[in-house]
Amino acid sequence: MTTQRTEAPGSPAPGSPRSAAKPPHSARSVANARRRQRLVEVWTEFRKSPSGLFGLIFLIIVILLAILAPVIADRSLLDVTQIDNAANEPPSMQNPLGTDPSGRSVLVMLLWGSRVSLMVGVAATAMSMVIGTVVGMAAGHFGGLGGALLMRVVDFFLVLPSLVLAIVLSSVLQRGVWTIVIAIGITSWAGTARVVRSQTLTIESRSYIERSLALGAGHRHIIGRHVLPAVMPLVMANTTLTVGAAIIAESTLSFLGLGDTTQTSWGSMLKLSMDSGAATGGYWWFVLPPGLAIVVVVLAFTLVGRAFESVINPTLRGR
């Protein structure tokens, strides 16, 4: 007895190319593909900025040197009881940047100081960006009386001298690196919050947000799936610019004697050079390196941030 197979009209025959075709892509895979494509486009545009590319390469080198500091120069070289260099020795083959009043190599101090300065700058900026992004999105999304109150808090921190507040916090709290991170992070988020709120309002006025709301999407879905991915490029560009300001703030606090005295940073090197009279004594090799390091690294962060900002906002290109 022969069984005859009946196939639905239009269905692919077994072994045909149509039966081996891959299932349609899910919405998540399509979204991930779009994000990857966008990242490639951003990198392609970023490479067209010579200044931004130069700043990025320089920062990568500085960060690698900071990470590899324990390998390049042992921490014991900062211990005045374990070194035999002369005090205030000018640059030489043994000590390319000379020595400080205690006989420590200025180059080793500069290398170890980069770890503290960069860590404080990045950590304080991360804290500032998290607070500013959350407050900005909440004020823009919920609006109403709550959003208005949040913006008044933002305005209060905007008009408040952030450096003065950071000095007060550093004086009140226990001395330490993380105290400086908290002081800078708490006082520098207001500008980010205002920018994020404006971007949130712009995004939520678009039609696909209205469609999501009509389909029953909640606050968590709107903020997590639509608003946050859209504001992140702007937040990242602002983050790159804020790191430089945070490094300057850390150097200022350390220069004023509010930093951790057990840690070497570029700001504490400047304070030590002032207290020891290196500038008036003609020991320029102890004054210039930390100051130049702060200026060059902040400039590099600024170049990268401006280049990234021009990629996100094409109207800034060529200015």
Long-range contacts (C-beta under 8 A, 24 or more apart in sequence): 35-229, 42-233, 42-308, 42-311, 42-312, 45-311, 46-307, 46-308, 46-311, 49-307, 49-310, 49-311, 51-303, 51-306, 51-307, 52-303, 52-304, 52-306, 52-307, 52-308, 53-307, 54-300, 54-303, 55-299, 55-300, 55-301, 55-302, 55-303, 55-304, 55-307, 56-300, 56-304, 58-296, 58-300, 59-297, 59-300, 59-301, 59-304, 62-114, 62-118, 62-297, 62-300, 63-118, 65-111, 65-114, 66-111, 66-114, 66-115, 66-118, 67-115, 69-111, 69-112, 69-114, 69-115, 72-111, 73-105, 73-107, 73-108, 73-111, 73-112, 75-112, 77-104, 77-105, 77-108, 78-104, 78-108, 78-109, 78-112, 78-264, 80-104, 88-278, 88-281, 88-283, 88-286, 90-285, 91-285, 97-285, 97-289, 98-283, 98-285, 98-286, 99-286, 100-269, 100-272, 100-273, 100-276, 100-278, 100-286, 101-272, 101-276, 101-278, 101-283, 101-286, 106-269, 106-285, 106-286, 106-289, 107-289, 109-264, 109-269, 110-266, 110-269, 110-289, 110-290, 110-293, 112-264, 113-264, 113-265, 113-266, 113-268, 113-269, 113-290, 113-293, 114-266, 114-293, 114-297, 116-177, 116-250, 116-260, 116-263, 116-264, 116-265, 116-266, 117-247, 117-250, 117-251, 117-265, 117-266, 117-267, 117-293, 117-294, 117-297, 118-247, 118-297, 119-177, 120-177, 120-180, 120-181, 120-184, 120-246, 120-247, 120-250, 120-265, 121-243, 121-244, 121-246, 121-247, 121-250, 122-243, 122-246, 123-178, 123-181, 123-185, 124-180, 124-181, 124-182, 124-184, 124-185, 124-188, 124-246, 124-249, 124-250, 125-185, 125-188, 125-239, 125-242, 125-243, 125-246, 126-185, 126-239, 127-181, 127-182, 127-184, 127-185, 127-186, 127-189, 128-184, 128-185, 128-188, 128-189, 128-192, 128-242, 128-246, 129-189, 129-192, 129-235, 129-238, 129-239, 129-242, 131-185, 131-186, 131-189, 131-192, 131-193, 132-189, 132-190, 132-191, 132-192, 132-193, 132-195, 132-196, 132-235, 133-192, 133-193, 133-196, 133-228, 133-231, 133-235, 135-189, 135-193, 135-196, 135-197, 136-192, 136-193, 136-194, 136-195, 136-196, 136-197, 136-199, 136-200, 136-231, 137-196, 137-197, 137-200, 137-223, 137-227, 137-228, 137-231, 139-193, 139-197, 139-200, 140-196, 140-197, 140-198, 140-199, 140-200, 140-201, 140-204, 140-227, 141-200, 141-204, 141-219, 141-222, 141-223, 141-227, 142-219, 147-197, 150-193, 151-194, 151-197, 154-190, 154-193, 154-194, 154-197, 155-190, 157-187, 157-189, 157-190, 158-190, 158-191, 158-194, 160-187, 162-187, 162-188, 162-249, 163-187, 163-249, 163-252, 166-249, 166-253, 167-253, 167-256, 167-258, 170-253, 170-258, 170-259, 171-258, 175-258, 175-259, 175-260, 175-261, 176-260, 177-259, 177-260, 177-263, 179-260, 180-250, 180-253, 180-254, 180-258, 180-259, 180-260, 183-253, 184-246, 184-249, 184-250, 184-253, 188-242, 188-245, 188-246, 188-249, 191-238, 192-235, 192-238, 192-242, 195-234, 195-238, 196-231, 196-234, 196-235, 199-230, 199-231, 199-234, 200-227, 200-231, 203-227, 203-230, 203-231, 233-312, 234-312, 236-308, 237-305, 237-308, 237-309, 237-312, 238-305, 239-305, 240-301, 240-304, 240-305, 240-308, 241-301, 241-302, 241-305, 241-306, 241-309, 243-301, 244-297, 244-298, 244-299, 244-301, 244-302, 244-305, 245-298, 247-294, 247-297, 247-298, 247-301, 248-294, 248-298, 251-294, 266-290, 266-291, 266-293, 266-294, 267-294
